[in-house]
Amino acid sequence: MEFNELQATETVLEGYWLDLGSRMEPDAVCARIEWLVKERLKLCAESVSAGTRLYRDPADGRFWEYSHRGAVAAGPPALAVITTADAEARYGRQAVSAG
C-alpha cells in the first residue's frame, strides 16, 4: 500500500477500527499513521505513563504527538500536531532540542 507524506494543512490524523462482524480491523488512517511513525517521523521522546510519543517531522520541523484514541492504550492510533511549548512541557526541553 502506498501512503502520502504529511501535508502542511494536516494537523490531526485519527484512526478508527472497522467492525467487520467477526473481527475488528484498522482503517487506512491507522495504517498511514503506523507507516509515518516507522518510516518518516523522527522519535524524540516517549511518555510511558501517558502512553504517548513525541515525533518531529523532518520535512517541516513540526512536532506530532502519537496517542491512542479512547480510554484504552490498545485503541486506534492518533497523531496530532502540538506546539513546541506543549512538547517541551510534556516531554522536557532535552526532547525538543534533540528533535
PyMOL CGO cylinders between C-alpha atoms (Angstrom):
from pymol import cmd
from pymol.cgo import CYLINDER

trace = [
    CYLINDER, 0.00, 0.00, 0.00, 1.31, 3.45, -0.87, 0.3, 1, 1, 1, 1, 1, 1,
    CYLINDER, 1.31, 3.45, -0.87, 0.95, 6.28, 1.65, 0.3, 1, 1, 1, 1, 1, 1,
    CYLINDER, 0.95, 6.28, 1.65, 1.19, 10.06, 1.39, 0.3, 1, 1, 1, 1, 1, 1,
    CYLINDER, 1.19, 10.06, 1.39, 3.62, 12.29, 3.21, 0.3, 1, 1, 1, 1, 1, 1,
    CYLINDER, 3.62, 12.29, 3.21, 2.19, 14.70, 5.74, 0.3, 1, 1, 1, 1, 1, 1,
    CYLINDER, 2.19, 14.70, 5.74, 0.80, 17.86, 4.19, 0.3, 1, 1, 1, 1, 1, 1,
    CYLINDER, 0.80, 17.86, 4.19, 1.24, 21.33, 5.69, 0.3, 1, 1, 1, 1, 1, 1,
    CYLINDER, 1.24, 21.33, 5.69, -2.54, 21.62, 6.07, 0.3, 1, 1, 1, 1, 1, 1,
    CYLINDER, -2.54, 21.62, 6.07, -2.82, 18.43, 8.14, 0.3, 1, 1, 1, 1, 1, 1,
    CYLINDER, -2.82, 18.43, 8.14, -2.85, 18.81, 11.92, 0.3, 1, 1, 1, 1, 1, 1,
    CYLINDER, -2.85, 18.81, 11.92, -4.72, 15.72, 13.16, 0.3, 1, 1, 1, 1, 1, 1,
    CYLINDER, -4.72, 15.72, 13.16, -4.91, 12.14, 11.93, 0.3, 1, 1, 1, 1, 1, 1,
    CYLINDER, -4.91, 12.14, 11.93, -7.32, 9.82, 13.74, 0.3, 1, 1, 1, 1, 1, 1,
    CYLINDER, -7.32, 9.82, 13.74, -7.57, 6.14, 13.01, 0.3, 1, 1, 1, 1, 1, 1,
    CYLINDER, -7.57, 6.14, 13.01, -10.69, 4.05, 13.55, 0.3, 1, 1, 1, 1, 1, 1,
    CYLINDER, -10.69, 4.05, 13.55, -11.44, 0.38, 14.00, 0.3, 1, 1, 1, 1, 1, 1,
    CYLINDER, -11.44, 0.38, 14.00, -13.73, -1.10, 11.37, 0.3, 1, 1, 1, 1, 1, 1,
    CYLINDER, -13.73, -1.10, 11.37, -16.25, -3.62, 12.70, 0.3, 1, 1, 1, 1, 1, 1,
    CYLINDER, -16.25, -3.62, 12.70, -16.32, -6.46, 10.19, 0.3, 1, 1, 1, 1, 1, 1,
    CYLINDER, -16.32, -6.46, 10.19, -18.72, -8.55, 12.25, 0.3, 1, 1, 1, 1, 1, 1,
    CYLINDER, -18.72, -8.55, 12.25, -16.35, -11.36, 13.20, 0.3, 1, 1, 1, 1, 1, 1,
    CYLINDER, -16.35, -11.36, 13.20, -13.36, -9.10, 13.83, 0.3, 1, 1, 1, 1, 1, 1,
    CYLINDER, -13.36, -9.10, 13.83, -12.20, -5.51, 14.18, 0.3, 1, 1, 1, 1, 1, 1,
    CYLINDER, -12.20, -5.51, 14.18, -9.76, -4.19, 11.59, 0.3, 1, 1, 1, 1, 1, 1,
    CYLINDER, -9.76, -4.19, 11.59, -7.79, -0.92, 11.49, 0.3, 1, 1, 1, 1, 1, 1,
    CYLINDER, -7.79, -0.92, 11.49, -8.77, 1.55, 8.78, 0.3, 1, 1, 1, 1, 1, 1,
    CYLINDER, -8.77, 1.55, 8.78, -6.43, 3.15, 6.20, 0.3, 1, 1, 1, 1, 1, 1,
    CYLINDER, -6.43, 3.15, 6.20, -5.66, 6.08, 8.52, 0.3, 1, 1, 1, 1, 1, 1,
    CYLINDER, -5.66, 6.08, 8.52, -4.35, 3.65, 11.16, 0.3, 1, 1, 1, 1, 1, 1,
    CYLINDER, -4.35, 3.65, 11.16, -2.09, 2.11, 8.55, 0.3, 1, 1, 1, 1, 1, 1,
    CYLINDER, -2.09, 2.11, 8.55, -0.87, 5.53, 7.40, 0.3, 1, 1, 1, 1, 1, 1,
    CYLINDER, -0.87, 5.53, 7.40, -0.10, 6.60, 10.97, 0.3, 1, 1, 1, 1, 1, 1,
    CYLINDER, -0.10, 6.60, 10.97, 1.91, 3.44, 11.57, 0.3, 1, 1, 1, 1, 1, 1,
    CYLINDER, 1.91, 3.44, 11.57, 3.81, 4.00, 8.30, 0.3, 1, 1, 1, 1, 1, 1,
    CYLINDER, 3.81, 4.00, 8.30, 4.55, 7.62, 9.22, 0.3, 1, 1, 1, 1, 1, 1,
    CYLINDER, 4.55, 7.62, 9.22, 5.96, 6.78, 12.67, 0.3, 1, 1, 1, 1, 1, 1,
    CYLINDER, 5.96, 6.78, 12.67, 8.06, 3.91, 11.30, 0.3, 1, 1, 1, 1, 1, 1,
    CYLINDER, 8.06, 3.91, 11.30, 9.29, 5.45, 8.04, 0.3, 1, 1, 1, 1, 1, 1,
    CYLINDER, 9.29, 5.45, 8.04, 9.06, 9.24, 8.10, 0.3, 1, 1, 1, 1, 1, 1,
    CYLINDER, 9.06, 9.24, 8.10, 8.79, 10.85, 11.53, 0.3, 1, 1, 1, 1, 1, 1,
    CYLINDER, 8.79, 10.85, 11.53, 11.70, 11.06, 13.98, 0.3, 1, 1, 1, 1, 1, 1,
    CYLINDER, 11.70, 11.06, 13.98, 11.05, 9.80, 17.51, 0.3, 1, 1, 1, 1, 1, 1,
    CYLINDER, 11.05, 9.80, 17.51, 12.07, 12.43, 20.06, 0.3, 1, 1, 1, 1, 1, 1,
    CYLINDER, 12.07, 12.43, 20.06, 10.63, 11.15, 23.35, 0.3, 1, 1, 1, 1, 1, 1,
    CYLINDER, 10.63, 11.15, 23.35, 8.19, 8.77, 24.94, 0.3, 1, 1, 1, 1, 1, 1,
    CYLINDER, 8.19, 8.77, 24.94, 5.94, 9.05, 27.98, 0.3, 1, 1, 1, 1, 1, 1,
    CYLINDER, 5.94, 9.05, 27.98, 5.31, 5.54, 29.23, 0.3, 1, 1, 1, 1, 1, 1,
    CYLINDER, 5.31, 5.54, 29.23, 2.94, 6.76, 31.96, 0.3, 1, 1, 1, 1, 1, 1,
    CYLINDER, 2.94, 6.76, 31.96, 0.81, 8.73, 29.47, 0.3, 1, 1, 1, 1, 1, 1,
    CYLINDER, 0.81, 8.73, 29.47, 1.16, 6.19, 26.68, 0.3, 1, 1, 1, 1, 1, 1,
    CYLINDER, 1.16, 6.19, 26.68, 2.24, 8.87, 24.20, 0.3, 1, 1, 1, 1, 1, 1,
    CYLINDER, 2.24, 8.87, 24.20, 5.25, 9.52, 21.99, 0.3, 1, 1, 1, 1, 1, 1,
    CYLINDER, 5.25, 9.52, 21.99, 6.65, 12.74, 20.59, 0.3, 1, 1, 1, 1, 1, 1,
    CYLINDER, 6.65, 12.74, 20.59, 7.81, 12.82, 16.97, 0.3, 1, 1, 1, 1, 1, 1,
    CYLINDER, 7.81, 12.82, 16.97, 9.22, 15.55, 14.75, 0.3, 1, 1, 1, 1, 1, 1,
    CYLINDER, 9.22, 15.55, 14.75, 8.57, 15.76, 11.03, 0.3, 1, 1, 1, 1, 1, 1,
    CYLINDER, 8.57, 15.76, 11.03, 11.99, 16.28, 9.40, 0.3, 1, 1, 1, 1, 1, 1,
    CYLINDER, 11.99, 16.28, 9.40, 10.31, 17.89, 6.39, 0.3, 1, 1, 1, 1, 1, 1,
    CYLINDER, 10.31, 17.89, 6.39, 8.88, 20.90, 8.25, 0.3, 1, 1, 1, 1, 1, 1,
    CYLINDER, 8.88, 20.90, 8.25, 10.00, 20.62, 11.89, 0.3, 1, 1, 1, 1, 1, 1,
    CYLINDER, 10.00, 20.62, 11.89, 6.53, 20.28, 13.36, 0.3, 1, 1, 1, 1, 1, 1,
    CYLINDER, 6.53, 20.28, 13.36, 6.05, 18.18, 16.48, 0.3, 1, 1, 1, 1, 1, 1,
    CYLINDER, 6.05, 18.18, 16.48, 3.49, 15.38, 16.35, 0.3, 1, 1, 1, 1, 1, 1,
    CYLINDER, 3.49, 15.38, 16.35, 2.14, 13.55, 19.37, 0.3, 1, 1, 1, 1, 1, 1,
    CYLINDER, 2.14, 13.55, 19.37, 1.19, 9.90, 18.92, 0.3, 1, 1, 1, 1, 1, 1,
    CYLINDER, 1.19, 9.90, 18.92, -1.50, 8.56, 21.21, 0.3, 1, 1, 1, 1, 1, 1,
    CYLINDER, -1.50, 8.56, 21.21, -4.33, 6.08, 21.25, 0.3, 1, 1, 1, 1, 1, 1,
    CYLINDER, -4.33, 6.08, 21.25, -7.92, 7.21, 20.94, 0.3, 1, 1, 1, 1, 1, 1,
    CYLINDER, -7.92, 7.21, 20.94, -10.28, 6.23, 23.70, 0.3, 1, 1, 1, 1, 1, 1,
    CYLINDER, -10.28, 6.23, 23.70, -9.63, 5.14, 27.24, 0.3, 1, 1, 1, 1, 1, 1,
    CYLINDER, -9.63, 5.14, 27.24, -7.56, 2.08, 26.42, 0.3, 1, 1, 1, 1, 1, 1,
    CYLINDER, -7.56, 2.08, 26.42, -3.96, 2.02, 25.21, 0.3, 1, 1, 1, 1, 1, 1,
    CYLINDER, -3.96, 2.02, 25.21, -4.99, -0.51, 22.60, 0.3, 1, 1, 1, 1, 1, 1,
    CYLINDER, -4.99, -0.51, 22.60, -7.42, 1.89, 20.94, 0.3, 1, 1, 1, 1, 1, 1,
    CYLINDER, -7.42, 1.89, 20.94, -6.90, 3.19, 17.42, 0.3, 1, 1, 1, 1, 1, 1,
    CYLINDER, -6.90, 3.19, 17.42, -3.87, 5.45, 16.95, 0.3, 1, 1, 1, 1, 1, 1,
    CYLINDER, -3.87, 5.45, 16.95, -3.93, 9.20, 16.52, 0.3, 1, 1, 1, 1, 1, 1,
    CYLINDER, -3.93, 9.20, 16.52, -1.33, 11.79, 15.56, 0.3, 1, 1, 1, 1, 1, 1,
    CYLINDER, -1.33, 11.79, 15.56, -1.78, 15.46, 16.36, 0.3, 1, 1, 1, 1, 1, 1,
    CYLINDER, -1.78, 15.46, 16.36, 0.44, 18.50, 15.89, 0.3, 1, 1, 1, 1, 1, 1,
    CYLINDER, 0.44, 18.50, 15.89, 1.49, 20.12, 19.15, 0.3, 1, 1, 1, 1, 1, 1,
    CYLINDER, 1.49, 20.12, 19.15, 3.34, 23.36, 19.72, 0.3, 1, 1, 1, 1, 1, 1,
    CYLINDER, 3.34, 23.36, 19.72, 6.98, 23.47, 20.73, 0.3, 1, 1, 1, 1, 1, 1,
    CYLINDER, 6.98, 23.47, 20.73, 5.91, 24.86, 24.10, 0.3, 1, 1, 1, 1, 1, 1,
    CYLINDER, 5.91, 24.86, 24.10, 3.49, 21.96, 24.67, 0.3, 1, 1, 1, 1, 1, 1,
    CYLINDER, 3.49, 21.96, 24.67, 6.12, 19.45, 23.54, 0.3, 1, 1, 1, 1, 1, 1,
    CYLINDER, 6.12, 19.45, 23.54, 8.62, 20.92, 26.00, 0.3, 1, 1, 1, 1, 1, 1,
    CYLINDER, 8.62, 20.92, 26.00, 6.08, 20.95, 28.85, 0.3, 1, 1, 1, 1, 1, 1,
    CYLINDER, 6.08, 20.95, 28.85, 5.08, 17.31, 28.26, 0.3, 1, 1, 1, 1, 1, 1,
    CYLINDER, 5.08, 17.31, 28.26, 8.42, 15.75, 27.29, 0.3, 1, 1, 1, 1, 1, 1,
    CYLINDER, 8.42, 15.75, 27.29, 11.10, 18.14, 28.52, 0.3, 1, 1, 1, 1, 1, 1,
    CYLINDER, 11.10, 18.14, 28.52, 13.44, 20.65, 26.94, 0.3, 1, 1, 1, 1, 1, 1,
    CYLINDER, 13.44, 20.65, 26.94, 16.00, 17.98, 26.03, 0.3, 1, 1, 1, 1, 1, 1,
    CYLINDER, 16.00, 17.98, 26.03, 13.46, 16.04, 23.90, 0.3, 1, 1, 1, 1, 1, 1,
    CYLINDER, 13.46, 16.04, 23.90, 12.52, 19.18, 21.99, 0.3, 1, 1, 1, 1, 1, 1,
    CYLINDER, 12.52, 19.18, 21.99, 16.08, 20.31, 21.35, 0.3, 1, 1, 1, 1, 1, 1,
    CYLINDER, 16.08, 20.31, 21.35, 17.16, 16.80, 20.36, 0.3, 1, 1, 1, 1, 1, 1,
    CYLINDER, 17.16, 16.80, 20.36, 14.34, 16.52, 17.85, 0.3, 1, 1, 1, 1, 1, 1,
]
cmd.load_cgo(trace, "trace")
